Amino acid sequence: MGESVNLSVEALKGRVETIFRKAGLSQDHASTLAAVIVAGERDGCKSHGVYRIEGCLRTVKAGKVVPDVKPVLRDDGSAVVRVEAGGGYSCAGFELGAPVLAERAKKLGIAALVINDCTHFSALWPEVERLAALGVAAIAMCPSYATVAPSGGKEPLLGTNPFAFGWPRVDPAQPYVFDFATSVAARGEIELYRREGRQLPEGWAVDSEGRPTTDPEAALAGAMLPFGGHKGSAISTMIELLAGTMIGDFTSSEALDFLGTTTLAPRHGELIIAMSPQRFAAGRPGDPFARAEVLLEAIAGQGARLPSQRRFAARKRTLSEGITLTAAEAAQLDRLEALGLDAVA
C-alpha cells in the first residue's frame, strides 16, 4: 500500500508538465495545461486537478486534439479579438489573447476574445482571475458536450456549460470570482462520486430512461440536470447561443457528434468578454472599484461567504504547506510519467 505524497506547487507543476511533454505536447501547451491543472489542486478543487491528466492524454492518443499546434491571434483593431486554436488545447490560446483583450477593453470600454476550434477541459476561474489582475471585469463561458437534459426533458442536449465572472478588488490576490457549471454539478464531480463508490445527491441526474437516479454509473449513462430547473436551463441555452452559434463554433450536441464519446476532452469554442469599469463609469460620481468594495464588504459583514473564499483559503494553505496527493493519485502520477501515452487506453 503506497503513501500520500506532499509536493510544492512548483514541483507538481513540473511533474505534470513533464508528463505532457512526454506525450508530445509543445512547451506552450504543456506549461499552460499543467498550470491550470495544478491550480485546481492548489485551490482544493479536485475535480479539475490531476484527475484530468489522463483524459487529456486519452484525447491526444485518440487524435482528437493537435498537441503541438501554435495558436494564431487575429486582431483587426476592433472590439472582437480572435484566436484560432487550430484544434489544440484552449489554455495556450487564452494566454496569447488575454493581454490583447484586456488592453482593448480598457481602450474601448468593452471587448471580446473568441477562441475557435479548441479542445477545452479546464476550469474558467483562472482565466477571469487573470483578467481581473489586468484590471478589467470579465465574463467567460463555453459549451461542453451534450450530457445535460433541458428542464422538462430527458435526453442529453445541453452541456455542463460553465460560466465565470471576475471583478478586480483592492487586494489583487482575492478578486471577486465565481465559476460554476449550469448543470447541478460538474461532470467531473459525478465521475469522482463514481470512483469513490458514493451515491449522488437526489436531483442531480436521470438515467437513460429519464428516471431520477442517485447512481453515478446510471447518471453518466443518462443525463445530468440543470441547476435551478428552467432558470439554469435558460442560462445554459444562452451559453450555447453565445459561445457556440454566435462565434461560429460547435454547440454541445455538435461537439459530442464530433467526438463520438464523453471520455475525451470536448472540442468547441470559448467566449470571454472583458469590460473596463472606469470607462463605463466615466463622468459619473465615485470610483467604481471603491463603490464595489462597499457592497462586497457589506455582504461579508453579514457573515455571508463571498464566492471563491474557500478556494483562496485553500490556496494560502497549499502555497505554504504544499499539495498532498493521495497514494492512488501519487501512483497514477508515477505511472503516467513513466509510460506517457502508453498508460491510457
C-alpha positions in Angstrom: 0.0 0.0 0.0 1.5 3.4 -1.0 1.6 6.5 1.0 0.3 10.0 0.3 2.8 12.5 -1.2 3.3 16.2 -0.5 4.6 18.4 -3.2 5.1 22.1 -3.6 3.0 23.8 -6.2 6.0 24.3 -8.5 7.2 20.7 -8.0 3.8 19.3 -9.0 3.6 21.7 -12.0 7.0 20.4 -13.1 5.9 16.8 -13.0 2.6 17.4 -14.8 4.4 19.4 -17.4 6.9 16.6 -17.9 4.0 14.1 -18.5 2.5 16.3 -21.2 5.9 17.0 -22.9 6.5 13.2 -23.0 3.1 12.8 -24.6 4.1 15.1 -27.5 2.7 18.4 -26.4 4.6 21.5 -27.2 6.2 23.5 -24.4 3.5 26.2 -24.6 0.7 23.6 -24.4 2.4 21.5 -21.7 3.1 24.6 -19.5 -0.4 26.2 -19.8 -2.2 22.9 -19.2 -0.1 22.0 -16.2 -0.7 25.4 -14.7 -4.5 25.1 -14.8 -4.5 21.5 -13.5 -2.2 22.4 -10.6 -4.4 25.5 -9.9 -7.2 23.0 -9.3 -5.2 21.0 -6.8 -3.8 24.2 -5.2 -7.3 25.6 -4.7 -8.8 22.4 -3.3 -10.9 21.7 -6.5 -10.1 18.0 -7.1 -12.5 17.7 -10.0 -10.2 19.9 -12.0 -6.9 18.7 -10.7 -4.6 15.8 -11.5 -7.6 13.6 -12.2 -7.9 15.5 -15.5 -4.4 14.5 -16.8 -5.5 11.0 -18.0 -8.4 12.4 -20.0 -6.1 15.0 -21.7 -3.7 12.2 -22.7 -6.5 10.0 -23.9 -7.7 12.8 -26.2 -4.2 13.2 -27.6 -3.9 9.4 -28.2 -7.3 9.4 -29.9 -6.1 12.1 -32.3 -8.9 14.5 -31.3 -6.5 17.3 -30.3 -3.4 18.7 -32.0 -0.8 18.6 -29.3 1.8 20.9 -30.8 -0.2 23.4 -32.9 0.7 27.1 -32.4 -2.5 29.2 -31.8 -2.8 32.3 -34.1 -4.0 35.7 -33.0 -6.3 37.5 -35.4 -6.7 41.2 -34.5 -8.2 43.8 -36.8 -8.2 46.5 -34.1 -11.9 46.1 -33.4 -13.7 45.1 -30.2 -13.6 41.4 -31.2 -10.2 39.7 -30.8 -9.9 36.2 -32.2 -7.6 33.3 -31.5 -7.6 30.3 -33.9 -6.6 27.4 -31.7 -6.2 25.1 -34.7 -7.6 22.1 -32.8 -5.2 22.5 -29.9 -6.0 22.9 -26.2 -7.6 26.2 -25.3 -5.2 27.3 -22.5 -2.4 28.3 -24.8 -4.9 30.3 -26.9 -6.1 32.1 -23.9 -2.6 33.0 -22.8 -2.0 34.5 -26.2 -5.2 36.5 -26.4 -5.7 37.7 -22.8 -3.3 40.7 -22.7 -4.7 42.0 -26.0 -8.2 41.5 -24.7 -7.5 43.5 -21.5 -5.8 46.3 -23.4 -8.7 46.5 -25.9 -11.3 46.6 -23.2 -9.5 49.5 -21.5 -9.4 51.4 -24.8 -12.9 50.8 -25.9 -14.7 50.0 -22.7 -15.7 46.5 -23.7 -14.1 43.8 -25.9 -14.4 40.1 -26.5 -12.0 37.3 -27.1 -13.2 34.5 -29.3 -11.2 31.2 -29.2 -12.2 29.0 -32.1 -11.6 25.3 -32.7 -10.1 24.5 -29.3 -10.2 21.5 -27.0 -11.4 22.6 -23.6 -11.3 20.7 -20.3 -10.4 23.2 -17.7 -11.9 25.5 -15.1 -12.7 29.1 -16.1 -11.8 30.8 -12.9 -8.0 31.0 -13.7 -9.0 33.0 -16.8 -11.2 35.5 -15.2 -8.8 35.9 -12.3 -6.0 36.6 -14.8 -8.1 39.3 -16.4 -9.1 40.8 -13.0 -5.3 41.0 -12.3 -5.0 43.0 -15.5 -7.6 45.5 -14.2 -10.8 44.5 -16.1 -14.0 42.8 -15.2 -14.6 39.7 -17.2 -17.2 37.0 -18.1 -16.1 33.7 -19.6 -18.3 30.9 -21.0 -18.2 27.9 -23.2 -20.4 24.9 -24.2 -19.2 21.3 -23.5 -20.7 18.2 -24.9 -24.3 17.1 -24.7 -24.6 15.5 -21.2 -27.4 17.6 -19.7 -31.1 17.4 -20.4 -33.0 20.7 -20.7 -35.5 21.4 -17.9 -38.6 19.2 -18.5 -36.7 16.9 -21.0 -34.8 13.6 -20.5 -32.3 13.4 -23.4 -28.8 15.0 -23.2 -28.8 18.1 -25.4 -27.0 20.8 -23.4 -23.5 20.8 -22.0 -22.5 21.5 -18.4 -21.8 24.9 -19.9 -19.7 26.7 -17.3 -20.0 30.4 -16.7 -17.4 32.5 -14.8 -17.2 36.2 -13.7 -14.3 38.1 -12.2 -14.1 41.6 -10.7 -10.8 43.3 -9.6 -10.5 44.1 -5.9 -8.2 46.2 -3.7 -6.5 43.0 -2.7 -5.4 41.7 -6.1 -4.9 38.2 -4.7 -8.6 37.9 -3.8 -10.7 39.2 -6.7 -14.5 38.7 -6.6 -14.8 35.5 -8.7 -17.3 32.8 -9.3 -17.2 29.9 -11.7 -19.9 27.3 -11.9 -21.4 24.8 -14.3 -25.0 25.4 -15.3 -25.7 21.8 -14.5 -26.4 20.9 -10.9 -22.8 19.7 -10.7 -19.8 19.4 -13.0 -19.4 16.1 -14.8 -16.1 15.7 -13.1 -17.9 15.7 -9.7 -20.1 12.8 -10.8 -17.0 10.9 -12.0 -15.4 11.4 -8.6 -18.5 10.0 -6.9 -18.3 7.0 -9.2 -14.6 6.4 -8.4 -15.3 6.7 -4.7 -18.3 4.4 -4.8 -20.6 7.0 -3.4 -24.3 7.8 -4.3 -25.2 11.1 -5.8 -27.4 13.6 -4.0 -31.0 13.5 -5.3 -31.9 15.8 -8.1 -28.6 15.7 -9.9 -29.3 13.3 -12.7 -31.7 11.0 -14.6 -30.9 7.6 -16.0 -31.1 6.6 -19.7 -34.9 6.2 -19.3 -35.3 9.7 -17.9 -35.9 8.4 -14.3 -34.3 10.2 -11.4 -31.2 8.4 -10.1 -28.5 8.7 -7.4 -26.3 6.0 -9.1 -23.3 7.8 -10.7 -22.9 5.0 -13.3 -26.6 5.4 -14.3 -26.2 9.2 -14.3 -23.1 9.1 -16.6 -25.1 6.8 -18.9 -28.2 9.1 -18.7 -28.2 12.8 -18.3 -27.4 15.4 -15.7 -29.9 18.1 -14.8 -29.5 21.9 -15.0 -29.4 23.8 -11.7 -32.5 25.8 -10.7 -34.8 24.0 -13.1 -35.9 26.2 -16.0 -33.6 29.1 -14.9 -30.4 27.1 -15.2 -31.7 25.5 -18.4 -32.3 29.0 -19.9 -28.8 30.2 -18.9 -27.3 27.1 -20.4 -29.1 27.6 -23.6 -27.9 31.2 -23.7 -24.3 29.9 -23.5 -24.9 27.5 -26.4 -26.1 30.5 -28.4 -23.4 33.0 -27.4 -20.4 30.7 -27.1 -21.4 28.3 -29.8 -23.7 29.6 -32.5 -22.7 33.3 -32.3 -19.0 32.6 -32.6 -19.4 30.1 -35.4 -18.3 27.1 -33.4 -19.8 23.8 -32.1 -22.8 23.6 -29.8 -22.6 20.9 -27.2 -24.5 18.4 -29.3 -22.3 19.1 -32.3 -19.2 18.6 -30.1 -20.5 15.2 -29.0 -21.1 14.2 -32.6 -17.5 15.2 -33.4 -16.0 13.2 -30.6 -18.5 10.3 -30.5 -17.7 9.8 -26.8 -17.7 11.7 -23.5 -14.4 10.0 -22.4 -12.4 12.7 -24.3 -12.0 16.4 -23.7 -14.6 18.3 -25.6 -13.9 20.3 -28.8 -15.7 23.6 -29.3 -15.1 27.3 -28.8 -14.9 29.8 -26.0 -16.2 33.4 -25.5 -14.6 35.8 -23.0 -16.0 39.3 -22.6 -13.9 42.0 -20.8 -15.1 45.3 -19.5 -13.4 48.4 -18.1 -15.3 49.7 -15.1 -13.5 53.1 -15.3 -14.7 53.5 -18.9 -18.3 52.5 -18.1 -18.4 54.9 -15.1 -16.6 57.8 -16.8 -18.2 61.1 -15.9 -20.2 59.7 -13.0 -19.5 60.3 -9.4 -17.4 57.9 -7.4 -14.8 55.3 -8.2 -16.4 52.0 -9.4 -13.8 49.9 -7.6 -14.2 51.8 -4.3 -18.0 51.5 -4.6 -17.8 47.8 -5.3 -15.7 47.4 -2.1 -18.6 48.9 -0.1 -21.0 46.4 -1.5 -18.7 43.4 -1.1 -17.7 44.3 2.4 -21.4 44.8 3.4 -22.1 41.2 2.2 -19.2 39.8 4.1 -20.2 41.9 7.1 -23.4 40.0 7.4 -21.4 36.8 7.8 -22.1 35.7 4.2 -19.2 34.0 2.4 -18.2 35.6 -0.9 -17.6 33.2 -3.8 -14.1 31.7 -4.0 -13.2 32.4 -0.4 -12.8 28.7 0.2 -10.5 28.4 -2.7 -8.4 31.4 -1.6 -8.1 29.8 1.9 -7.0 26.5 0.3 -4.6 28.4 -1.9 -3.0 30.2 1.0 -2.6 26.9 2.9 -1.1 24.9 0.0 1.3 27.7 -1.0 2.8 27.4 2.5 2.3 23.7 3.2 2.3 22.1 -0.3 -0.2 19.9 -2.1 -1.0 16.5 -0.7 -1.8 13.8 -3.2 -3.4 10.5 -2.0 -1.5 7.3 -2.5 -3.7 6.5 -5.5 -3.1 9.9 -7.1 0.6 9.6 -6.5 0.8 6.2 -8.0 -1.2 7.4 -11.1 1.2 10.3 -11.5 4.2 7.9 -11.4 2.5 5.7 -13.9 1.7 8.5 -16.3 5.2 9.9 -16.0 6.8 6.6 -16.7 4.5 5.4 -19.5 3.1 8.5 -21.2 0.5 7.7 -23.8 1.1 4.0 -23.3 -0.6 4.4 -19.8 -4.0 5.3 -21.3 -6.4 3.2 -23.4 
